[in-house]
C-alpha cells in the first residue's frame, strides 16, 4: 500500500514539473531530441535519489537546478562534441515551429539563454535565479541586461 502511495506521489511530482524541466532543457539544447534526453536524465535522477522537498518552491528549484546541471553536462560531453548535425537536404518530419524570437534566442550564449528562460518563462526574480544557478545576484542582473541587449541587436539586424 505504501509503495502505491509513493508511486502516485512520484507521478504527481513528475506531471507537475515536466513542462518546466522540458522547457529549460530545450532552452539549453534548442533541439527536441537532446531536450528529451536531458528530460529523461533529470527524472531518472529524481527517481533514483527520491529527495524530500520542503515545499513546492523547493521542488521546482531542485528540478530546475538539476536540469541546468544535466543540460550543461550534456552539452559539454564528449559524445555531444563529436556528433555532427544531419545534412540540410535530409527530410525532417517533425520540426519545431521556428519564429524570429526563437532563432534570436538560439544565437545567445547558454549563460544568457538560461537567465532569460528562468526570468521570463519560469517567472523567477533575479535573486531566486542566482540561488538556482549558484551565482551572485549582481551577475544574474548583468547577464539579463546583456542578454536583452544582444537579443535587441539580433532582432534589429534580422529586420533590416
C-alpha positions in Angstrom: 0.0 0.0 0.0 2.8 2.4 0.9 4.6 1.7 -2.4 1.4 2.5 -4.4 1.1 5.8 -2.5 4.8 6.6 -3.2 4.3 5.8 -6.9 1.3 8.2 -7.1 3.2 10.9 -5.3 6.1 10.5 -7.8 3.8 10.6 -10.7 2.2 13.8 -9.4 5.5 15.4 -9.0 6.7 14.4 -12.4 3.5 15.7 -14.0 3.8 19.0 -12.1 7.3 19.8 -13.1 7.6 18.1 -16.5 6.8 21.2 -18.6 9.2 23.4 -16.7 12.0 20.8 -17.0 11.4 20.3 -20.7 11.3 24.0 -21.5 14.6 24.6 -19.6 16.2 21.6 -21.3 15.1 22.9 -24.7 16.3 26.4 -23.9 19.8 24.9 -23.5 19.8 22.4 -26.3 17.5 24.1 -28.8 16.8 20.6 -30.1 13.9 18.3 -29.2 15.9 15.1 -29.3 18.5 16.5 -26.9 15.9 18.1 -24.7 14.2 14.6 -24.5 17.4 13.1 -23.4 18.0 15.7 -20.7 14.4 15.5 -19.5 14.8 11.7 -19.1 18.0 12.1 -17.2 16.5 14.7 -14.8 13.6 12.4 -13.9 15.8 9.4 -13.7 17.9 11.3 -11.1 14.7 12.2 -9.2 13.5 8.6 -9.1 17.0 7.4 -8.1 17.5 9.9 -5.3 13.9 10.4 -4.2 14.6 13.7 -2.5 12.2 15.0 0.2 11.0 18.5 -0.7 10.1 21.1 2.0 7.7 23.0 -0.3 6.6 23.2 -4.0 9.1 26.1 -4.4 11.9 23.9 -3.1 10.8 21.1 -5.5 10.7 23.4 -8.5 14.1 24.9 -7.7 15.6 21.4 -7.3 14.2 20.3 -10.7 15.4 23.5 -12.5 18.9 23.2 -10.8 19.2 19.5 -11.8 18.0 20.4 -15.3 20.6 23.2 -15.7 23.3 20.8 -14.5 22.3 18.0 -16.7 22.0 20.3 -19.7 25.5 21.7 -19.2 26.9 18.2 -18.7 25.1 17.0 -21.9 26.3 20.0 -24.0 29.9 19.6 -22.9 30.0 15.8 -23.1 32.5 14.1 -25.4 29.6 12.4 -27.2 27.9 15.7 -28.0 31.1 17.4 -29.1 31.9 14.7 -31.6 28.5 14.4 -33.2 27.6 16.1 -36.5 24.2 17.5 -37.4 22.2 15.9 -40.2 22.7 17.4 -43.6 20.1 20.0 -44.6 18.8 18.0 -47.6 17.6 15.2 -45.4 13.8 15.4 -44.8 12.9 16.1 -41.2 9.4 15.0 -40.4 8.9 16.8 -37.1 10.5 20.2 -37.0 9.7 22.7 -34.2 7.9 25.8 -35.3 10.6 28.5 -35.7 9.9 32.1 -35.1 12.1 35.2 -35.0 12.5 35.2 -31.2 13.3 31.5 -31.0 16.0 32.0 -33.7 17.4 35.0 -31.8 17.5 33.1 -28.5 19.3 30.3 -30.2 22.1 32.7 -31.1 22.7 33.7 -27.4 25.3 32.0 -25.3 24.0 29.4 -22.9 24.6 31.6 -19.8 22.3 34.3 -21.3 19.6 31.8 -22.5 19.3 30.3 -19.1 18.7 33.6 -17.3 16.2 34.7 -19.9 14.4 31.4 -19.6 14.2 31.4 -15.9 13.2 35.1 -15.7 10.6 35.3 -18.5 9.4 31.8 -18.9 9.5 30.5 -15.3 8.8 33.8 -13.6 11.7 33.8 -11.2 13.2 37.0 -9.8 16.9 37.6 -10.1 17.7 36.7 -6.5 15.9 33.3 -7.0 17.7 32.7 -10.3 21.0 33.4 -8.5 20.3 30.7 -6.0 19.2 28.2 -8.6 22.3 28.8 -10.8 24.6 29.4 -7.8 25.7 32.8 -9.0 25.7 36.3 -7.4 22.5 38.3 -7.9 24.6 41.1 -9.5 25.9 38.6 -12.0 22.4 37.4 -12.9 21.2 41.0 -13.3 24.2 41.8 -15.5 23.7 38.7 -17.6 20.0 39.5 -18.0 20.8 43.0 -19.2 23.4 41.8 -21.6 21.1 39.1 -22.9 18.4 41.7 -23.6 20.9 43.9 -25.4 22.1 41.1 -27.5 18.5 40.0 -28.3 17.6 43.5 -29.3 20.7 43.7 -31.6 20.0 40.4 -33.2 16.3 41.1 -33.8 17.2 44.6 -35.2 19.7 43.0 -37.6 17.1 40.4 -38.8 14.6 43.1 -39.5 16.9 45.2 -41.7 
